[in-house]
Amino acid sequence: MPENITINKELGIIEVHSYGDVTRDDLDLSLATVKQIGEDTGIRMVLVDTTEQETFPSITDIFYFTEKLPRNFEFAVVISEKQPTKDSHDFIETVAVNRSINVNEFFSKEKAIEWLKS
């Protein structure tokens, strides 16, 4: 699976490092893991580093994945201008915002963490 999920206890956030070729199944498994961690720990802030992704699922898969994001979580997504999956993340953010799901994109990990902690 090209996604690693850890808990940063010092910051009180869930961290997802997503890289390589990401499939719909990878996204679903990661989301299930994030939800379970949230249930077990009460942590609802998620930092997703996508800067090393190479490919992403289809736009239809992304749409249905975004619908599954929990509304009681905050997702800060770190992207890069040059990554091949940037447009997919722009779409996720748009769909999420339209569904009142708290997703925001950042070009630096520091800014993403600052937003989560504010």
Number of C-alpha atoms within 10 A of each C-alpha: 14 15 19 13 18 13 18 13 9 6 11 16 21 21 19 20 17 22 18 15 16 18 16 15 13 17 21 13 14 19 18 14 14 23 18 13 17 19 11 9 12 12 20 20 23 25 22 23 24 21 22 17 21 15 16 21 18 11 13 9 14 18 17 13 18 21 14 13 19 16 15 12 17 20 26 25 24 23 23 17 10 8 14 14 21 21 13 17 19 15 15 22 21 16 18 23 14 10 13 11 21 18 21 20 19 17 14 14 16 11 14 21 19 10 15 19 11 5
